[in-house]
Amino acid sequence: MFGISFGELLLIGLVALLVLGPERLPGAARTAGLWIGRLKRSFNSIKEDVEREIGADEIRRQLHNENIMAQQSKSQSTHAAPSNSEPMTALETPPVANNEPPQPPRAL
């Protein structure tokens, strides 16, 4: 987990035995094990909460995008121009029904 080798663990155990003594070492090891277990559980709990929240945000974002796409497709289908007509540019004038020639565009 932290890259501690067996030799390093043996050295830590030997120093702990010399500092604490043989009578208090089992109690200290038990207490250290309990604290390490609590830390691991709390970190795992936090990690699961963050992953769950990230997943929920991703689902919300995906649903929001799908709703936007559905609204756009509805608005395009209701406001769509007929397929045979082309939109006019700002400089074009509409065709004249009678036989008059089309007028040039006016300057702005």
C-alpha positions, -999 to 999 in steps of 0.1 A, spaced: 0 0 0 27 25 10 56 6 -4 69 -7 30 90 -38 26 93 -67 51 127 -54 63 113 -20 71 83 -36 90 108 -57 110 129 -26 119 97 -7 130 87 -37 151 121 -40 167 122 -2 176 87 -5 190 97 -35 211 127 -15 225 107 17 231 75 2 245 87 -30 260 73 -65 257 44 -58 281 29 -28 263 37 -38 227 6 -60 222 -18 -33 235 -1 -7 213 -3 -29 182 -40 -36 189 -47 1 193 -27 10 162 -46 -17 142 -80 -3 154 -70 32 144 -58 21 110 -90 1 104 -111 32 113 -91 54 90 -95 29 61 -132 27 66 -136 64 68 -115 69 36 -135 42 18 -168 58 29 -157 92 17 -144 78 -16 -178 60 -22 -197 92 -14 -176 111 -39 -180 85 -66 -217 83 -60 -220 121 -62 -199 122 -94 -221 95 -109 -253 114 -99 -239 146 -115 -231 128 -147 -266 113 -149 -281 147 -142 -260 163 -169 -269 135 -194 -306 139 -187 -304 177 -190 -286 173 -224 -313 148 -236 -340 172 -226 -324 201 -245 -320 179 -276 -356 168 -274 -368 205 -271 -346 215 -300 -359 187 -322 -395 196 -313 -389 233 -321 -372 225 -354 -400 202 -365 -427 227 -357 -408 258 -371 -393 241 -401 -396 258 -435 -410 239 -464 -383 218 -481 -387 232 -516 -382 269 -506 -348 283 -500 -342 311 -475 -335 346 -489 -304 365 -481 -307 401 -469 -297 415 -504 -323 395 -524 -357 409 -531 -387 386 -533 -398 376 -568 -425 398 -584 -458 382 -595 -463 403 -626 -439 407 -655 -419 436 -640 -381 432 -638 -368 428 -603 -355 459 -586 -319 462 -574 -314 461 -536 -315 494 -519 -285 508 -501 -288 511 -463 
